[in-house]
Amino acid sequence: MNLLTSAEMREVERAADSAGLSYATMMQNAGGAVAAEILNRLPTGDAAVEVLILCGSGNNGGDGLVCAAALAERAQRENRALTVQVYLLRARESDDPLIAPLAAAEIAVMAQPDDEGLRLLRARLARADVIVDALLGTGAARTIEGPLRDLLHEVQVTRDRGVKTRRPGVLRGLPHAPAIVAVDGPTGMNYETGSLDANAVAADLTVTFHAAKRGHYCYPAAGARGELVVAPIGIASLTPTDGRLWTALNPPARISVVDDAWVRERLPRRASDANKGSHGRALIVAGSHDYPGAPALCAGAAYRAGAGLVTLAVPEAGRLAVAAVIPEAVYVPQTVSGLEKLSGIAAALVGPGLGRGDTGRAALGAFMAAMVHLRTAVRGVVFDADALNILAEDEALLEYRLSDLSAVLTPHPGEMARLTSLPVAEIQADRIGHASRLSRECGAVVVLKGANTVIASRDGQIMVLDSANPALATAGTGDVLAGAIVGLMAQGLRPFDAAVCGAALHARAGELWRDAHGDSGLLASDLLPLLPAARRAIMLAP
């Protein structure tokens, strides 16, 4: 699924209007889609349901007004016990073409300027089973204040009361009432970056139109969208013969959501006559006196992701301990002489557990020196953990050598902050933008870890995982991810594909563990035996 920016969506709508699908028709289709989603989730029977639609003064509010009329019309046609009411942030003109159908359907319309002390709003909210948020849409990014802030405060109080009293929900799939249904996205959501205003009310269900937007998959906004439904509004069915118009309606896919089909198409297959040499050899330079477990996690993940051979460069003092856990690996010292002797290395990983002191710097230096001899055969290098921290202090190395190595950088937000000299909060406020920028600047694939991991390539391609799993918030899970990526790269995947597929396998393994055990208590090593199961689940997914 491709993600659009707000600007791209506006261009698509302009092209659709030029192709004969008017803005008015698109609004009718959008409002009707929200109404259909609500009605299709209502239970059959005679139970009375009250819907309150909160409408702003822009196009998002227009979608809400259309939704109100569509709900009333279909409820009457199907003889449903449905009451619809509309609350306007600002009064609309009496000759507004979107207001007339509401009067004809006898839908009560109230406006906030006429509601002294918000008494009418509180009364309507108290009875509502469903609240539709059609206040601000994709074009809004301003801070919420004034009357809108007051309105949202009342909605939040009502929502909290319903959750605390466990008032049963009426919409199928949504557990409590009142259910909050957002039109395009919760008011206060930034559709470009995923930031979220402090006054925003989280939705239980979001209905957006034609295509999802970047902010739907970036936290914190992604955590406030609830279930996401992408509804068609007639744009996709347009087939203009004009080439420029066709291109405007179908912008190039720069940002997309990772799905099973994409990963399945790229995961390495194993022939029936395969041998260990058929699936690549990975080199992993990892571990130190303080972090002896990192090499075992990385190597275990590389093997579980399908690599045929793994060579571990670990400190001499800890080699026996690591070998007891990973007896399948070949072991070499973390020195230039030890690494230069290697041959047949298809991909490499450096950094986990190295430490940021002299020993870690020496190990990274030895690896970089050895790569002068090895890189002609190496498809790519994963830089993780302490290798990133050391690189962050060497701008020349970061800017000039990484593109030569077909590098993959796998920072968490703190490491990303050090690489970019930006605060963590600024990184998190625009994860897609910062990952893409660093990728272009240093010529490497960037895997920005965290809720809904972002993978960016230097040619502008960006993919986002739809996976946020608090069970993975524990030490060592990043080592497993890095090991899975290098294991896939060793089998022939190009760096970007290996990064996306490795992140997908890692996320699915985490989901399998969470489904069995909950969202706390996972050990990073628990993921290792689940990686093959994750691969199988993706290969068999519909």
N, C-alpha and C positions, 0 to 999 in steps of 0.2 A: 504494500500500500504506500503510495506516494504522499508526502506531506507538502503542503503549500504554505507560503508566507501570506500575510494579509494582502500585500501588494500584488502577489501573483494571483490571488483569488479575485481581486478587483479587476485585474486584466482579463481573467477568464470570463467574468460576468460582462465586461464591456464587449468582449468578442462574441459572447452568446447573444447579447442584445443586437449586435450588428448582423448576426446570422439569423435573426428573426424571433428569438426567444426574448420577449420583452422583460424589463425589470419587474413590471407588475405581475407578469406570469410567473417569473421565478419566485416572487414573494408569495404568491398564491400557492405555489407548489411547496415552498418551504413551510409555511404555516400549516398547510394541510398534512405535511409529513409528520410534524410534531403532534398534531391532533390524532392522526392514525396510530402513532406509536403509543400514545396514552390510552386510546380506546381499545387497542388490541391487547393491552395488558390488564384491562379491567376484568374482574370476574363476571361471569354470566350470572344472571339472577336479578332480583328486584332491589338489592341494597342501594340506598341513596348515596351518591357520591358528589362532593362539592369540589370544584376546581376554581382556584383563584389565579388569575393571570396578571402578572406585574409587568407593565409596559413602559418603556422609555419613549423618548420623542423621536428617535431615529429609525433606521430600517429594522433593527432588532425588535423594537416595539411594534413596528408594522407587522412583522412575522407573528408576534404574539396576538395582535388583533385578528389577523386572519385565522390563527389557531382557534381563537375563541368562537368565531363564527362557524368554523368547520366542526368544532365539537358540538355546538348547539344543534346544527343542521343534522348531523349524523345521529345524535342522540334522539332527536325527535323522530327521524326516519326509522330508527331501530327500536323505538319505544323504551329507551333507557332512562332510568331515574337519575339524571345528571343535571346538576346546577352549575352554571358557569357565570363567574363574575370577573370584571376587569377593574384593575386599579392603575391609574395613570400617574406617572411621575410628574408630568405637566399636562394641563388641559389641552385638548385638541379642538380645532375649529369644528363647529357643528356641521359644516359642509365637507368635512374630511371624508373621502370615499370609503375609508376603512371603518368609519364609525357608523355609517348608515346601516350596514348589515347587522350590527349589534342591536340597534334600536328595533329593527324588524324582528329580530329573534328574542326581543324582550330581555336582553342581557343587561344587568345592572352595571353601569360604568361610574366609577368614582375617581376623583382627581385629588392628589395630595394637597395642592394649595387650598382646597375647600374642606380639608379634613383637619379641623382644629384639634391639636394634641394627639393626632393619629388615632383617635378613638375608633373610627370606622375601620381602619386598617387592622387594628388589634382584634376587633370583633370578627372580621372576615377570616383573618389568619387562624383564629381559635377554632373555627369550624371547618377549615379547609382540609381535605384529604390529599389534595395535590396542589402544589404551588409551582407555577411556571415562571421562571426567571427570564423575561424578555426585556431587560433593562438596558444593557450595553452589549454591543456586539464586537466584531473582529477589529473594527477601526479604533477602539478605545484603549488608551494606555495611560490615561491621566489618573492622578490620585483621587480616591473617592472621598468626598466631603459633602457637607451641607445636607440638603433634604435626602439625597440618595443614601448617604451614610446612615441617617436616622431610619430610613425605610429598611435598609438591610439589617440594622440592629434589631428591629422588631421581628424580622424573619428569622434571625439567628436565635432569638429568645424562644420563639415558637418551635423551631426545629429542635432545640435542646430539650424543651419540655416534652415533646413527643417521644424523643429517644429515651429520656430518663424514665418516662412512665410506660415505655414499651407499648405505645399505642400501635396496634397492628396495622400494617400497610395494606393498601387496597390494590396497588399495582403489582402484577406478577413479577417476581424476581427482586422486588425491593422490600426490605423487611419491616419498615416502620412508616408511620404517618406523622406529620405530613411528608409526602415524597416531594423532593425538590427536583424539578425537571428544568434543565438549562437549555435555552435556545442558543445554539452555537457554542456556548461555554459559560461558566459562571461569571457573573458580573464582577469585574476586578481582575480577571485573568488577562495576562499579556500573551497574545497569540504568537508573538515572535520568539520570546525568550522563555516563557513558562513561569515568569514571576507572578506573584499573586498578592493583591492588595490585602492589607490586614483586616479589612472590613468585609471581604468576600465571604459568601456563604457557600459551603461545599454542596455540590449537586449529587443526587443519587443516580441521575441519568442525564446524559448530555446528548442532544440531537444536533449534529452539525450537518452541513450541506455540501454535496458534491465531492468534497475531499476533506480529510482531517488536516488540521493546521499544526505547525511546529509546536506550539504551546501545549497542545493536547498530550504530548508525549514528553514534556520536560517538567520536572518537579521544581517548585511545589504545586504548580497548577495541575499537573497530571494526577496528583493525589486528591484534587478537589473536583475532578470531572465526573467521578462515578463511572458507571457503565457508559461506553461511548458507542453511539450509533451514527453511521455516516449515511445520510438519506439522499437519494438522487432527486434532483429538481429539474430534470430535462436536459441538462447541459451535455451529459455524456452521449445522448442519442443524436446530437447534432452532427451532420456530416457535410460541412461546406466544401465546395469544390475549390474555392480560393485558397491557395497554399499558405499565404500569410495568416489568414483567418484560422485555418486548421492548426497552424503552429501556435497561435495565441490561445486556442482552446485546449491544446495539449502541450503545455510547457515541458521542457526537458526535465526528467526526474533527477533532481539533485539530492533530495532528501527522501528517504523511504524507511519504512518500518520493517525490521527483520521478520520474515515469516518462515515457516517450516519448508515450504516449497523451494524458496531461494537457497536455504541451507542444504536441503536434500539434493538439489541439483549439483552441488559442489563438493559434498563430502566424498572422500576417497573410497573407491570400491576395492575389494580384495578378490583377486582371481583365485580359482580353486587350486592352482599350482603355485601360489605365492610363497615366498620365503622371506626371511628377515631382511635380506638385502633389497627386496622389492619395495619396501615401504620406508626407506630413508633412514639416515643416521643423524641424530640431533646431538649437539654439544651444549652442555649446560655448565656455566661457570657460576657457582653459587656457594653460599655457606661461609661461616667463620666460626671462631671460638664461641661467640655469643649466640649464634644462630645456626646450630648444626642441623636443625630439622628442615630448613628451606630446601636443600638439594633433594631430599627424599620426596617432598611434596611435588617439586617440579618434575623430577624424573618419573615418578609414579603417574602423574598426569599425562606426560608425553607418551608413555607406554600405553596408558588407558585410552588415549586419543588415537592410537594406532601406529605410532612410530615403530619401526622394526628394530632399531638399535639406539641406545642412549649412552653417550660418554659423559661422565661427570668429572668436572675439575673442581676438586674440593681441597681444603687444607689437609696436609698430611696427618695432623694430629687427630682429625675427626673422621678419617676415611673408614676405619673399621666399624665405627658406630653406624655410619650411614650405610655401609655395605651390608650390615645385618638387616637393615630394613629394605634396601633395594639391591638384592644380590644379582639382579639381572643386568645391572649397568657395568660398563667398563670405567675404570678410574684412572685419572691422570692428575698430576700436580697443577696448581694455579701459577705456572711459570711460563715464560716465553718459550723456553726450550721444550717444556712438556707439551705445550699446545701446538708448536710449529711442526712437531712430528706427526700430527694427526693427518689423516687423509680420508676422503669420502664423506666429509661432513656436508650435509645438505642444508642445515639450518642451525642457528645458534641462539642461545638465551644467556644473558649475562645480567647479574645484579641481585637476585633474591638472597638476602642474608649476608651480603658481603661486608656490611658495615661501612661507615663513612670515614673511618680513620685511615691510617697509613696502609694497613693490610688490604683494605678494600680498594684503595686507590691503586695499589700495586697490582692487584688481581685484574682490575679493569684495564690498567695500562698494559699488562702482559697480553690480555685478550686483544686489545686494539692493535698491538704490535704484531701478534700472530695473524690477524686478519689480513695483513698485507700479503701474506702467503696463501691464506685459505679462501679469500673472498671470491676468487674466480669460480669456485664450485658451490659456494654458499648462496642459497636463494634469498636469504634474508636473516636479519638479526633482531631479536626481541630484547629491548632494553627495559628492565623493570626495577622497581624498588630503589636500592642504593645506587645502582648505576645511573638512574635518573637524577638522584640527588647530587651525585658527583658531576654529571654532565651539566647540571644547572649552574655550576660554578665555573664552567669552561665554555664560554660563548663560541669560541672558534670551533671547538669540537662539535658543539650542538648544531652550528649553522652549516659547516662545510663537509663534514665526514658522513653524516647520517644518510644523505641521499645516495652516496656511493655504496652504502651497505644494505640498501633496500630495508631500512629500519622500520620496526614497529615499536612505538613508545606506549607503555601501559601505565600511565599515572593515575593515582587516586587524586581527589581534589587538592589535598595538601601538597603533593608532589607537583601537580599542575601549577599551583600557585608559585612554587619555587622556580619552575621552568620559565614562567612568564613574568615573574616579579609583580604579580597581582595578588590582592587579597583573596582568600578562599571564598568569601561572600560574593565577590565580583565574578569569580569563576562560576560559581553555582547559579548566579543570576542569568547567565547566558552560556550554558554548557555547549550547545551546538556551535555558537559563534566562536567561542574560544578554542574549541577542539579543531575547528576548521582552520582558524587563523594560524595556530601553531603548526598544523600539518603543512600548510602552504609555506610557512616561513622556514621550516627546517627540512622540508622534502621527505617527510616520513609519514607513515600511517600512525594516527594517534587514537588510542583506545582510552577514552576518559571514563574511568570506572565509577560506579555508583548506581543509584536507582535509575533505571533506564539508561544503561551504558550507551555512550555515543562513540561510533567508529568513523573517523574521517580520513580520507585519502588526499594526497597532495594534488590530485587532478580535480578536486571539488566534490567527489562522490561522498555522501554521508549516509550512514545507516544508524538507526536507533533501535535498541531492544525495548520491547514492551514487557519489562520484567523488573519489578521492585520487590526484593525479598529480604526482610530483616534478618532471617536466619543466617544469611551470608555475611552479616556484620560481625565477623570474628577473625582472629589472627590466622594468617596462612591461606585464606581463600584466594588472595591475589596470586600467590605462588602457584596454586593449582591452575588458575586461568592462564598465566604465562606459560606454564608447562603444556597445557592443551594447545595453545597457539603454536608453539615451536614444534610440537609433535605433528600437527597438521601441515605446517610449512615443510617439514622434513619429508612428508609424503608427496610433495609437489604442488601444494596450493600456493598461489601467489600471496604475498604478504597481506593485502587487504582482505582477500577471501578467507585466509587462515584466521585473521583477527576476528572477522564476523562469525565464522563457523565456531571458532573456539569459544567466543563469548556466548554464543547460543547454546553450545553443549554444556558449558559451565552453569548457565542460568537454568537450563532444564534439569540438570542434576540437582541443583539447589531446590527447585520446585518439587522434584520427586521426594527429596528428604523432608521438606516442609509438609507435604501432603500426608506423609506417614507419621511425623513427629511433632509438628507445630513450628512456630517461628522463633524458637530459642533453643540453645543447647547443642547446635551443630559444631562438630570439629572439622577442620579443613580436610583431614584425612578421610572423613566420612564421604566426601565427594568422589574420591578416587574410584571405588567400585561402582559408583552410580554413573560415571561417564559413559561406559558402554551401553547401559540401560537408556541413558539420555539419547545416545545416537540411534538406538533401535526405535525409541519412541518417535523421533523425528523422521526416520526412514519409513515408518508405518503410518504416520499421521495422514489423515484424509486430505 
